[in-house]
């Protein structure tokens, strides 16, 4: 897998958890939109970028208290976009999950 955010990796810990999750949500939204348009390569790249940002978030020591949730998000996201969707996720569910992070990040 390619590393998409080489320059961002060092600065990622400067972002709040809300900003981190909002950025992840943006990539998830892109992956879902490209999947709907049946543009597999673009959708796959957005999915990989989301996973990369999730991994940066998991590695960020300030997120230790919410590590369980972040890891669970990664697990369910992989199941939804690359697996059998055994957790029965939906596009709307992901939008509803990430929207509050976007709202919180914008409102500081």
C-alpha positions in Angstrom: 0.0 0.0 0.0 1.3 3.5 -0.9 1.8 6.1 1.8 -0.4 9.0 0.8 0.2 11.5 3.5 4.0 11.6 4.0 4.2 15.2 5.1 1.1 14.9 7.3 2.3 12.1 9.5 4.6 14.3 11.5 1.9 17.0 12.0 -1.1 14.7 12.6 -0.7 14.8 16.4 -1.0 18.6 16.4 -4.7 18.2 15.3 -7.4 17.6 17.9 -9.2 14.3 17.9 -12.2 16.1 16.3 -10.1 17.5 13.5 -8.5 14.0 13.0 -11.9 12.3 12.8 -13.4 15.0 10.6 -10.5 14.5 8.1 -11.0 10.7 8.2 -14.7 11.2 7.7 -14.0 13.3 4.6 -12.0 10.4 3.1 -14.7 7.9 4.0 -17.2 10.2 2.3 -15.1 10.3 -0.8 -14.7 6.5 -0.8 -18.4 6.0 -0.5 -19.1 8.6 -3.3 -16.6 7.0 -5.7 -18.1 3.6 -4.9 -21.5 4.8 -5.9 -20.1 6.0 -9.2 -18.4 2.7 -9.7 -15.0 4.4 -10.1 -13.1 1.6 -8.3 -9.6 3.1 -8.4 -10.6 6.4 -6.9 -12.7 4.8 -4.3 -10.0 2.4 -3.3 -7.5 5.2 -3.0 -9.9 7.2 -0.8 -10.4 4.1 1.3 -6.7 3.6 1.7 -6.2 7.3 2.6 -8.9 6.9 5.3 -7.2 3.8 6.7 -3.8 5.6 6.7 -5.3 8.6 8.7 -7.0 6.1 11.1 -3.6 4.5 11.7 -2.0 7.9 12.3 -4.9 8.6 14.8 -4.4 5.2 16.5 -0.6 5.9 16.9 -1.3 9.4 18.4 -0.7 9.0 22.1 -3.2 11.7 23.1 -6.0 9.5 21.8 -5.2 6.7 24.2 -8.6 7.1 26.1 -10.6 6.6 22.9 -8.3 4.0 21.3 -11.0 1.2 21.6 -13.5 3.3 19.6 -11.0 4.3 16.9 -9.9 0.7 16.4 -13.6 -0.4 16.2 -14.3 2.3 13.6 -11.4 0.9 11.5 -12.6 -2.6 11.8 -16.2 -1.8 10.8 -15.0 0.5 8.0 -12.9 -2.2 6.5 -15.8 -4.6 6.8 -18.1 -2.1 5.0 -15.8 -1.0 2.2 -13.8 -4.1 1.6 -15.5 -7.0 3.4 -18.9 -8.7 3.5 -20.6 -5.9 5.6 -21.4 -8.3 8.4 -22.0 -5.3 10.7 -24.7 -4.1 8.3 -23.3 -0.6 7.9 -24.7 1.9 5.5 -23.7 5.1 3.8 -26.1 7.0 6.0 -24.7 5.4 9.2 -21.2 6.6 8.3 -22.4 10.1 7.5 -24.2 10.3 10.8 -21.1 9.0 12.6 -18.6 11.5 11.2 -20.9 14.6 11.0 -20.5 15.5 14.7 -16.7 15.4 14.4 -16.9 17.8 11.5 -19.2 20.1 13.4 -17.0 20.0 16.5 -13.8 20.6 14.5 -15.3 23.7 12.8 -16.5 25.1 16.0 -13.2 24.7 17.8 
